[in-house]
Amino acid sequence: MATTKTWGEEVYPLLSWFKADKVKNAKVMVAGAGALGNEALKNLALFGVGNIVVIDFDKIEYSNLTRSVLFRPEDADKGFYKADIAAKRIKEINPTINVQSICGNLATDVGLGVYRRMDVVLGCLDSLIARLLLNRLCFRAGKPWIDGGIGDLEGEVNGYRTNVNCFECALTKEEESELQVRMSCAGITRDNENVGRVATTPVIASMIAAIQVQEAMKIIHEQTLDNGTFTSLIGKMFHYDGMHPAVEIYDSAIYKTDCLSHEQWNDIIEIPNLSADNTVAQALRIIKKALQVKEIEITLRNDKFIDKIVTKSDNKKFYPMLPDSKVHQYIDASMELKDISFLEGGLYQNEYKDIDKTFPYPDLTLKQIGIPYLDVLQVITEKGYAYVELSADKKHYKTLFPS
């Protein structure tokens, strides 16, 4: 029998701080739909957070079932994507919410226009590279993010916000060196996102995700932080040790002046007829007209375009015509290339980091060269830098952005 009751109307009004309209209109992104992401998504749905984006490129495996409340054996049987199933299941928990799943990479398959429309982002990730990329994107978009990390019976939560603290600033020298090695190798960023995974339990996942969502609710109810009702973990680290039960909160307001993560893309110009489905030639014309400039160059900040791969041993040429993030799939599918390593210097790739009127493939779409829907482009003109959004692509997120 259908009901006309508002979600949680008999419970949440009893909380002195809870504002139903704030929660219903809130937009929260969850990056990672594994054990931690499952618990975070479940809690957001139970709270009635009205608009949720879930991102993950992985498929469900049987090993996920022991600690992922949203997944079922048949999901692993059929090789379903984590993001799709997690979105489906939280919609079943709370049919009143809007959920958008993105089965892809948080840096190369999600436009900055999505990030900039969020109230808060939850990082439920298991690698340094993914966290670093999420940190940079959230800072560009000017959005706070709450990072969760779990081990066997311990976990931690860190809150990050521009001008307060930064994930990249807090990296150790060893972590910085490890990241530089991995990220300097063409085509391997996604392969390395899985490095460093550890066994964990459903108990620690539920505990750490609960703290993450609790912090997200504080940010959604921003006035509770302003008036002192709550204190945030922004600039702090919550650490739980379950082996010898202990909870500690540490200051972590590390913010170095020369950090690469501190880019802030302000004064973003929304161009209503600009889309990732436009060809390069069309996009250049549209942007030039919108900015009223004569010359323009698009910088490919997240994903270079690769037109050619050359084997150094015999100078044999291959033409993937793909963004860098997809090249590893091309190599894996090639009998001639799959056993040759970039790391050992066996391959060379020709890459484009910038796109202007001299780009030799003007009929390719922005999507084909690696720019996702609703992205924000950094462009260089004779007047200087500008940031333009592919605002026509809001139609691809109509569940979240109906207007």
C-alpha positions in Angstrom: 0.0 0.0 0.0 1.4 3.4 -1.0 2.3 5.9 1.7 2.3 9.7 1.6 4.6 10.0 4.6 7.9 11.9 4.3 10.9 9.7 4.8 11.9 9.8 8.5 9.1 12.2 9.5 8.4 10.2 12.7 12.1 10.1 13.8 14.3 12.8 12.5 12.3 15.8 13.7 13.0 14.6 17.2 16.7 15.6 16.5 17.1 19.2 17.5 19.7 19.9 14.8 18.1 18.0 11.9 16.7 20.1 9.0 14.7 17.9 6.6 14.9 20.4 3.7 18.7 20.6 4.0 19.0 16.9 3.9 16.5 16.4 1.1 18.3 18.9 -1.1 21.8 17.9 -0.2 24.2 16.5 -2.9 26.8 14.0 -1.7 29.4 12.1 -3.7 30.8 8.7 -2.6 34.0 7.8 -4.4 34.5 4.0 -4.0 31.7 1.5 -3.5 33.6 -1.3 -1.7 33.2 -2.2 2.0 33.5 1.4 3.2 31.4 2.8 0.4 28.6 0.3 1.0 28.3 1.4 4.6 28.5 5.1 3.8 25.9 4.8 1.0 23.6 2.8 3.3 23.8 5.5 6.0 23.2 8.3 3.6 20.1 6.6 2.2 18.8 5.9 5.7 19.3 9.6 6.6 17.3 10.5 3.4 20.1 12.5 1.7 18.3 13.5 -1.4 20.9 13.3 -4.1 23.8 10.9 -4.2 26.5 10.2 -6.8 28.4 6.9 -6.4 31.6 6.3 -8.4 33.6 3.0 -8.8 35.2 1.3 -11.8 35.3 -2.2 -10.3 33.0 -5.2 -10.7 31.7 -7.2 -7.8 33.7 -10.3 -6.8 32.8 -13.0 -4.3 35.5 -11.7 -1.9 33.4 -8.5 -1.6 30.4 -10.3 -0.2 31.8 -10.8 3.3 31.9 -7.1 4.1 29.6 -5.4 1.6 26.0 -5.1 2.8 24.6 -4.0 -0.6 26.0 -6.9 -2.7 24.6 -10.4 -3.3 26.1 -13.6 -4.7 24.2 -13.2 -8.0 25.8 -9.8 -8.5 29.2 -11.5 -8.5 27.9 -14.3 -10.7 26.9 -11.8 -13.3 29.9 -9.5 -13.0 27.8 -6.4 -12.2 29.5 -3.1 -11.5 29.8 -2.1 -7.9 28.5 1.5 -8.6 25.4 0.3 -10.4 24.4 -2.3 -7.8 25.1 0.0 -4.9 23.0 2.7 -6.4 20.2 0.2 -7.1 20.2 -1.2 -3.6 20.2 2.2 -1.7 17.3 3.2 -3.9 15.5 0.1 -2.7 16.3 1.1 0.9 14.9 4.6 0.3 12.9 5.1 -2.9 12.6 8.9 -2.2 16.3 9.6 -3.0 17.9 10.4 -6.3 21.0 8.3 -7.1 23.4 8.5 -10.0 26.0 5.7 -10.6 29.2 6.3 -12.6 31.1 3.1 -13.5 34.5 4.7 -14.1 37.6 6.5 -12.8 37.0 9.4 -10.4 39.5 11.6 -12.3 39.0 10.7 -15.9 35.3 9.7 -16.2 33.8 12.3 -13.9 33.6 16.0 -14.9 34.6 18.7 -12.5 31.1 20.1 -13.0 29.8 17.2 -11.0 32.2 17.8 -8.1 31.5 21.5 -8.0 27.8 20.8 -7.5 28.3 18.6 -4.4 28.0 19.7 -0.8 30.6 17.2 0.3 32.5 14.3 -1.1 33.3 11.0 0.8 36.4 9.2 -0.1 36.0 5.4 0.4 39.1 4.4 -1.5 42.0 2.0 -1.0 45.0 3.6 -2.7 47.2 6.6 -2.4 46.8 7.5 -6.0 43.0 7.6 -5.9 43.1 9.7 -2.8 45.6 12.2 -4.3 43.5 12.6 -7.4 40.3 13.1 -5.4 42.1 15.6 -3.2 43.1 17.7 -6.2 39.7 17.6 -7.8 37.9 18.6 -4.6 40.3 21.5 -4.1 39.8 22.7 -7.7 36.1 22.5 -7.2 36.3 24.2 -3.7 34.5 21.3 -2.0 35.3 19.7 1.4 36.0 15.9 1.4 36.0 13.3 4.1 38.5 10.5 3.7 38.1 7.1 5.3 40.7 4.5 5.6 40.4 1.0 7.1 42.7 -1.9 8.0 42.1 -5.1 9.9 40.6 -3.7 13.2 41.7 -0.1 12.9 40.6 2.8 10.8 40.8 6.6 10.5 38.8 9.5 9.2 40.3 12.8 8.0 38.4 15.9 6.9 39.9 18.2 4.3 39.0 21.6 3.1 40.8 24.3 1.1 43.0 26.7 3.1 42.7 24.4 6.2 44.5 21.1 5.4 45.4 18.9 2.5 45.9 15.2 1.9 48.9 15.7 -0.4 50.6 18.1 2.1 50.5 15.3 4.8 52.2 12.6 2.7 55.4 11.2 4.0 58.6 11.3 1.9 58.2 7.6 1.2 54.6 8.0 0.1 55.6 10.9 -2.2 58.4 8.9 -3.8 56.1 5.9 -4.3 53.4 8.1 -6.0 55.9 9.9 -8.3 57.2 6.5 -9.6 53.7 5.2 -10.3 52.2 8.3 -11.7 55.1 9.0 -14.0 54.6 5.8 -16.0 52.3 6.2 -19.0 49.0 4.3 -18.9 49.4 2.7 -15.5 47.5 5.0 -13.1 44.4 2.9 -13.1 46.3 -0.3 -12.8 47.9 1.0 -9.6 44.8 2.2 -8.0 44.4 -1.3 -6.6 47.9 -1.5 -5.1 48.0 -1.6 -1.3 44.6 -3.3 -0.6 44.4 -5.0 2.7 42.1 -7.5 4.3 39.4 -5.9 6.5 36.2 -6.7 8.4 32.6 -5.5 8.1 32.8 -4.2 11.6 35.6 -1.6 11.0 34.0 -0.7 7.7 30.7 0.1 9.3 32.4 2.1 12.1 34.6 4.3 9.9 31.8 4.9 7.4 29.5 5.9 10.2 32.0 8.6 11.2 32.3 9.8 7.6 28.6 10.2 7.2 28.3 11.9 10.6 30.8 14.4 9.4 29.0 14.8 6.1 25.8 15.6 8.0 27.6 18.3 9.9 28.7 19.9 6.7 25.2 19.7 5.2 23.9 21.4 8.3 26.6 24.1 8.0 24.9 26.3 10.6 25.6 23.7 13.3 29.3 24.3 12.8 29.0 28.0 12.6 27.0 28.3 15.9 29.1 25.7 17.7 26.5 23.0 18.0 28.9 20.6 16.4 32.7 20.5 15.9 34.0 19.1 12.6 36.9 16.8 11.8 38.1 19.3 9.1 41.8 19.7 9.9 41.7 16.7 12.3 42.2 13.0 12.2 40.0 10.5 14.0 41.8 7.2 14.7 40.2 4.1 16.1 42.3 1.1 17.2 40.1 -2.0 17.7 42.9 -4.3 18.7 43.3 -2.6 22.1 40.2 -0.4 22.0 41.2 3.3 21.9 40.0 6.4 20.1 42.3 9.4 19.5 41.7 12.7 17.6 44.8 14.4 16.3 45.3 17.8 14.7 46.2 17.5 11.0 46.1 21.0 9.7 49.0 20.6 7.4 48.9 23.1 4.5 52.1 23.8 2.6 52.3 26.9 0.3 53.9 25.1 -2.7 51.5 22.0 -2.9 50.2 21.0 -6.3 46.8 20.2 -4.9 46.0 23.8 -4.0 44.7 24.9 -7.4 41.4 26.6 -7.1 39.4 27.0 -10.3 37.4 30.1 -9.5 35.1 32.1 -11.7 34.0 29.1 -13.8 32.1 30.2 -16.9 29.1 27.9 -17.7 28.6 27.6 -21.5 25.1 26.2 -22.1 25.8 24.9 -25.7 29.2 23.3 -24.9 29.3 19.5 -24.6 31.8 16.7 -24.6 29.9 15.5 -27.6 31.1 18.5 -29.6 34.0 17.9 -31.9 37.3 19.6 -31.1 36.7 22.1 -34.0 33.2 22.9 -32.7 34.4 23.3 -29.1 37.1 25.7 -30.1 34.7 27.8 -32.0 32.1 27.8 -29.2 34.6 28.7 -26.5 36.2 31.5 -28.6 32.8 33.0 -29.2 31.8 32.7 -25.5 35.0 34.3 -24.2 35.3 36.7 -27.1 38.9 35.8 -27.8 40.9 35.1 -31.0 43.1 32.3 -29.8 42.5 29.4 -27.5 44.3 26.3 -26.2 42.6 23.6 -24.1 44.9 22.0 -21.5 44.3 18.3 -20.9 44.8 18.3 -17.2 43.4 14.8 -16.3 43.9 12.7 -19.3 46.4 13.1 -22.2 45.4 12.0 -25.7 47.5 9.2 -27.3 47.4 8.7 -31.1 50.5 6.5 -31.6 52.5 3.9 -29.7 55.9 2.8 -31.0 57.9 -0.3 -30.0 61.5 0.7 -29.3 62.9 -2.6 -30.3 61.7 -2.6 -33.9 60.0 0.8 -34.4 56.7 -0.8 -35.1 53.8 1.6 -34.9 50.3 1.2 -33.4 47.4 3.8 -33.4 45.2 3.5 -30.4 43.6 7.0 -30.8 42.5 6.9 -27.1 42.9 8.9 -23.9 45.8 7.8 -21.8 43.6 6.2 -19.2 42.3 3.7 -21.8 45.6 2.8 -23.4 46.3 0.0 -20.9 43.2 -1.8 -22.2 44.4 -1.4 -25.8 47.8 -2.8 -24.9 46.3 -5.7 -22.9 44.1 -6.6 -25.9 47.1 -6.6 -28.3 49.0 -9.9 -28.8 52.0 -7.8 -29.9 52.1 -5.3 -27.1 50.8 -6.9 -24.0 54.1 -8.4 -23.0 56.1 -5.2 -23.6 56.4 -2.9 -20.6 56.3 0.9 -20.4 58.1 0.6 -17.1 61.1 -1.1 -18.7 61.2 1.4 -21.6 59.9 -0.9 -24.3 57.3 1.4 -25.6 57.0 5.0 -26.5 53.7 6.8 -26.9 53.0 10.1 -28.7 50.8 12.2 -26.6 48.9 15.5 -26.7 48.7 17.5 -23.5 47.2 20.6 -25.1 44.6 21.1 -27.9 44.4 24.0 -30.2 43.7 24.8 -33.8 46.8 22.8 -34.9 45.4 19.6 -33.4 45.5 17.0 -36.3 42.2 15.4 -35.4 39.6 18.2 -35.2 36.7 15.9 -36.0 37.1 13.8 -32.8 34.8 14.7 -30.0 36.0 16.0 -26.7 34.7 12.7 -25.2 36.8 10.7 -27.6 40.0 12.5 -26.6 39.3 12.0 -22.9 37.2 14.8 -21.6 34.2 13.5 -19.6 30.7 14.9 -19.6 30.1 18.1 -17.5 33.8 18.7 -17.2 35.5 22.1 -16.6 38.2 23.0 -19.1 41.2 25.1 -18.3 41.9 27.2 -21.4 44.6 29.6 -22.3 43.8 32.7 -24.4 45.5 35.9 -25.3 43.7 37.3 -22.2 45.1 34.7 -19.9 43.6 31.6 -18.2 39.9 30.9 -18.1 37.8 28.0 -16.8 34.7 26.9 -18.9 32.1 24.3 -18.1 30.5 21.9 -20.5 27.1 22.9 -19.2 25.1 21.3 -22.0 26.1 18.0 -20.4 23.8 18.5 -17.4 21.4 16.4 -19.4 23.5 13.3 -18.6 22.9 13.9 -14.9 19.2 14.8 -15.1 18.5 12.6 -12.1 20.5 14.9 -10.0 20.3 18.2 -11.9 16.8 18.4 -13.4 17.0 22.0 -14.3 
